[in-house]
Amino acid sequence: MFNKRKIALTLALVLTLSFAFTAGAQAEVKNVIVMIGDGLGMGQIDMARYFDQGKDGKLELMKLPNNGIMMTSSVDGVTDSAAAGSAMATGYKTKNGMVAMTPEGKEVDSVLDYAKDQGKATGIISSNKVHDATPAAFAASAKDRGMDADLTSDIINNEVDVVLGGGGDDFSKELMNKAKEKGYDHVTTEKELANSDSEKILGLFNESYMNYILDRDDVNSQEPTVYEMTKKAINVLSKDKDGFFLMSEGARIDHAAHAADVPGVVAETLDFDKAVKYAVDWAKENGDTLVVVVADHETMGFSVTEPIDKKGLKSIEVSPEYMASKMIKNDNGKGFLIGSIQDVFKEYAGVELTKEEAKEFNQSALQDDGSLKYGYLIGWEIGSVIAKKHNVGVLSSDIRAKSSTGGHTLNSVPIFAYGEESEEFNDVIQNTEFAEILFKALGK
C-alpha cells in the first residue's frame, strides 16, 4: 500500500529542487554587454537630449525598463577612471590610479576574467586608448594606470578576443608580433574593421586616443565610431556558442566634459547612445542577454542652466582641442599671438574676446615655468572660456585646476538596464555592488 504522505513529501521535494535548479539556470546569463559612458552623469545626458531633441526629449538609453543609481567613490574619495573601473569590474574599491588591484597591490579577477573562464568570448572597446583606465580594469592589472607596456601586454596575453580603440603607439613591435602569432587580425581603419572576418580582432585606429566626433571630417579621420565598433564586436563575439562578455566605452564624453565642451559632450553622447540602441535591439532579438548602461563617474558637474545659449553652442563644429591647434605661437614659445587667440575664438566659436581677455587666456595656457601646456589642456581652457560666455552650468576652470582628477565629482550616476537579471539594478548601489550583480548574473 502506498504511503500517501510520503508521496506528497517526495513530490514537494522534487518540485522545490526543480524550481531551485530552474532559478539557478535562469541566473546564468549567456551574454553580458556593459556600456560605459566615461564621465556621463545625468547632467551630460540631459544636455545631450536637450540639444538633440528639446526639453522633453529622451535618449535611447533612457528608454530601458530598469534603472537605478550608482555611487562612485574610490578609497581616496572622488574617483579617477582607474579606481572607478576597477570597482565596477572586480568588486573591490582601490586607490586612484590603480588598475584591478587592491590598495595593497594584490591583483584581483574581473568579471571579464570570470566570463573567459566559463568559455565565453570577450571584448573591450574604447574611443580612448584600448588600455586606458576603464577598459584596462576589465582586462589587465597594474599598480599605476600609466604602465602602458604592462597593460597592453596583459590584454594580449589574456587573449581578449576583440580589442578596439586607440593607443597604437603603446603596442611594441614585439607585442604586435605576439598578437599575430595568437591569431589576431590587426586593423587600423573603419573599412578594414568592416571587412575583417576574423574571430580575433585587434583594432588600433589611432596612435593615441581616437579623434572627437566633431573633428573627424576636419582631420580626414578613417576611424570607426563607438557605434560601429560595438556593432562589429557583437557580431563577432556572438558566434561563440557559450556566449560573450563585452565592455564598450564612450570615453571621449569624459574628455569633452573636462573641457566644458558642450557640443563635444553632445556629439560623443549621441554616438554612444546609438551604440546602446544597437546593443539593446540585438538583445531583444536574441534573448539571454543583459545590457547595462552606466558611467564610471561624473565630470565637471554639468547642468542645463536656464540662460544657456543653445543656439550659440550648436553653431560650434569643432572641439576646443582642434581650436588650440589653430592658434599661432609667439616666437619665444611662451603663449600665443594675441590676435591669433582672438581670431580663433571668433572663427570657430563665434566668441569675440577683448585684448585683455585674450591676454588673460594666454596666461591660463602657460605652465608654471612659462612654457605652453599640452594641447588638450589648452583645449580645457578654451572650452571653459566658451562655456562662461554661453552661460553653461559647469565647474569653473579655477575649481578644475585645484582638482587632482581634473574636475571629477562625487555625484552619483544613473544606471539603465535591459534583459536577463536587469531588475537587479533597480536600486541605489555602490560601484562594487555593480560588479557583484554582474558576477551573479553569470552564475558566480
Secondary structure, DSSP 8 states (H G I E B T S, - for coil): ---HHHHHHHHHHHHHHHHHHHHHHHHS-SEEEEEEETT--HHHHHHHHHHHH-TT---GGGG-SEEEEEE--BTTBS--HHHHHHHHHHS----TT-BSB-TTS-B---HHHHHHHTT-EEEEEEEEETTSHHHHHHH--BSSTT-HHHHHHHHHHTT-SEEEEE-GGGS-HHHHHHHHHTT-EEE-SHHHHHH---SSEEEE-SSSS---GGGTTTTT-----HHHHHHHHHHHHTTSTT-EEEEEEETHHHHHHHTT-HHHHHHHHHHHHHHHHHHHHHHHHH-SEEEEEE-S-EETT-B--TT--HHHHHT--S-HHHHHHTS-B-TTSSSB-HHHHHHHHHHHH-----HHHHHHHHHHTB-TTSSB--HHHHHHHHHHHHHHHTT-B---HHHHHH-TTSSEE---EEEEEEETTGGGGSSEEEHHHHHHHHHHHTT-
